């Protein structure tokens, strides 16, 4: 069964049962032929739907993070060479002592940032395969699958201190590659607004944007150096309304503000009925500075069906 090949903060593997229970009836019946996901991340829902074989013939997978998109393109088209690169990285890393592993991680992080300056993401050549492998290595050995960049666009996540990290999941990579090929996935770096010309009444769109922070101190939108503020949330809601007019079936995830929050009606204002339905679902925190804060929390899922 295909599954995400990356550890990704905000990934939807824990939320899948709730998302699957809310899928639109035309998709289950095999009447929707196009799948669009403009905030790709770990791709948990895409991979699961690919295995369900619901009649999806074409997928458009987008994300603003060019490193992430390069990794997906390499997995889709150059998986053998990628596996070879990752096996080399894994063998070297696991042979080291814990302290030496940390130093190795920092060296690879520095290399990744230096080589990223002016890197061309257009061609899937040897450099692209090596960079995708290094991206996956850092994802698998960095802290908690976190992807964070500073204002210069440099990856700055600390070492993860895993006892036996699985850097090269050969079977998982091959299954992911098969799913991406089978659904003829068009994988591109781009803004979420770019999907507007791709959707019609036979389309299912799933949006998983950077979540709106529940408090000022919990803000985390640095998947890219641009960030994603309330204005972007509003623009996304405008796109959602336009895609509803086109006839596309849509689902969107986001944080669920507590009713005591001073702006707890934010999403109710952005997604009013009757063309939007807000469902509260349970999820698990993937990152919290306090271990006791990683329990079940509420999130919202918005649907237009």
N, C-alpha and C positions, 0 to 999 in steps of 0.2 A: 504494500500500500504506500502510495506517495505521501511524503510528509515534508515539512520545512527542513531545509538543510542548514539553516542558520538558527542560532539562539537570538531572539529578538525581543527587546523590551516592548511591551504592548502587543506581543504576538497573541493570536486568538485561539491557540490550542485549548486553553482552559475554558474558553467561552463557546467552543464549537457546539456543544449540545443545545445551548440556548439559540444560537444562530440557525442551526439546522431545524429546530422546531418552528422557526418563523419564516422559513423559505416560502416564496410565492407559489401558489398552486400551479400556475402555468409552467414554472421551471420543473417542478416535480413531474408534471405530465409530459415533459419533453418538448414543450412548445416554444422555449426560448433558446435560440441558437447562438447568441453572442453573450460573452461574459466580459465585464470591464471592472478593473480594480485600479483606481488611480493613486492609491496610497499603499503600495504593495507590501512593504515590510517583509515579514516572514512568510506570507502567502498561505497561511494555514487553511483558509476557506477555499481558496482556489484548488489546492492540492486535494482536499477532501472531495470537492465537487467533481474534479477530474476523475477520481476513482469511482464515483457514483454513476458515471456514464448516463447523464440526464439528457443527452442530446445537444450539449454545447459543442459547437463546431469550430468556434473561433474565440480566442481570448486576447484582450488588449490589456497588458499589464504595464503600469506606469509607476514611477516614483521620482521625486525631485533629487534623490541621492544617486549621483552617477556611479559611485563605487558599488552600491547595491545592485544597480541595473547591470553593470558590467559582469558581476558575479553570476547573475541569472542568465545572461546571454552566453557566458562561457559554459555554464552547466548545461544549457540547452544544446549547444553546438560543438563543444570541445571537451566533453566530460572525461574522455580517456586521458588526455594530456593533463587536465586539472587534477585527476586522481593521482597521477604520477608525481606531480609537483607537491601535492599535499602529503603523500607518503614520505617524501624526502624530508619535509618540514617536521612531520610527526616523529619520524625515527630519530632525528637529531634532537628534538626537544625532549622527548621522553627518556633519552639516555642521560640527561643532565640531572644534577642534584637540584633540590628546591631553590636554593639561592642562585644557582647558575641558570635555572629556568627563568627566573625573574629577569636576570640580566639579558638573556636571549630574547625575551619578550620585548624589553625596552630597546634593544638593538633593532629588532624587526619593526617596531613602531616608528623609530627614527628613520629607518630606511623607507618605510611606507610614506611618511610625510615628505621626505626629501624628493623621492621619485615622483610624488604626486604633483609637484609643481610643473605645470605645463604639460601634464600627461594627456595624450590623445586617447579618448575612449571610443573612437570610431571603428577601429579595426581589431579583429580578434586574432592578433598575431601572438608570437611567443611572449612578448612583454605583457600583453593583456592577460594571458593565461597565468603568468607568474604573479601579476598584481591581484587577480581574482583569488589565487591561492593564498596570498599573503593576507588579503581581506578576510578570508574564511579562517585562517590561522589566528588572526587577532581577535576575531569574533569568538572563537572557541577557547581562547586562553585569557582573554581580557575579563574584567570584572562583570559577572552576571549577564553576559550577552549584551551589555550596554554599548550603544553607538552614540558617541558624543563628539562634537567638534567645537573648537574655539572660534573666535571671531576671524581668524585667518584661514579657517577651514581645515585646521590640523586635528587629526584624531588624537585625543588626549585621555583616553580611558586607562585606568591603572591595571596592573597585573591581577589576575584572578585567583592564583594560588589553588588550582585544582590538582588533586592527587593524580588522577589519570584521565586527562581530557581526551575526548574522542575528536581528534583533529581531522582525520580522514574517515568518513563514514561512506565507504565505497558503495555499499548496497543502497543507502539512502540517496546518494548523489545520482546513481543510475536510475532509480525510480523517479526522482524529480525530473531528470532529463527526459525520460520517456513521457511523463505527463505534459511537459512543456511542448514537446514535439507533437504529441497526439492531438493537442488542442490548438495546434498551429499558432502558438502564442506569439504575438507581436510585442516585444519587450523594449521599451524606450524610456529614456530620461525625459521628463516633461512635467509641466504644471498640471494640476488636476483639471483646470479649465479646458485643457486641450482635448478632452474626451467629447466635447459637445457635438462634434460632427460625426461621431462614431455610433451614436445610440439611435435606436428606433424602437418600435413596439415589440420587437422580438429580442430585446436586450434585458439582461439583469446586471445591475450595477451595485457593487458593494464598496462603500466608503469607510475607511478606517483612518481618519486624519489624526495628527498629533492631538491628544486629548486636551481639552480646556482644563487648566489647573484648578484644583478644588480650593486652594489657598494661594496667596502670593508667594509663600515660601516653598510651595511644592511645584512651582513652574518648571517644566522640563520640555522644551520644544526644540532643542538643539540637535536634531537629527541632521539638519543642514545648517549652514551659517545664517540662513534667512529667518528662521523661526516661524511661528504660526500663531498669530494673535487673534483677538476677538474680531477684528476687521476681516481676517481671512475666514473665520467661522461664519461670518455673515455672508461673505461672497460665496462660500460653499453652499449655504442654504439657498441663495439665489439660483445657483446652478441646479440644485435639487428640484426647485420649483419648475425650472425650464425643462428639465428632463422628464418630469411628471407630465407636462403638457405634450411632450413628444410621445408619451405612452410607455416609457421604459419602466420596468419594475425596479425598485430601489430599496436598499437597506444601508443604514449608517450607524456606526457605533460611536459613543463618546462617554465622557465622565458623567456621573449622576450627582448633581449638587445636593447636599443635604437640605431638607426643608427649612433648617435654621439658617442656611446661608443667605446673606442679604440680597443675592441676585439668583435665587434658586429657580426663578421663572425664565432664565436666559434661553434655554432650549425650547421651552413652551412657546416663547415669542417667535423664535426662529422657525419652528416647525408647527404651525397651528393646524388644527383639523379643518375640514374633514379629509384632506389629501395627505395628511401625515398622522401617524399613530406612534406614540411614544410608549415603549415597553421598558420596564425596569427589570434587570436580570442580575444574577449574582456572578461575580468574577473573583479571581484571586489576584492580590497585589504581586507584581514580579520584582519590584524594588522598593525598599523602605529602609531608612537608616536604622530603624529599630526593628529587631527581629520579630517582636510581638505584633508589629503593625502589618504583617504580611498575610493576614487572614482574608476571609471573604468580604468583598465590598460590593456595592451596587454600581452598575453602569446602566446606560440607556442604549436601546436599539430603536432606531426610527425606521418605520416602513411606510411606503405609500400604497400598500395593498391590504 
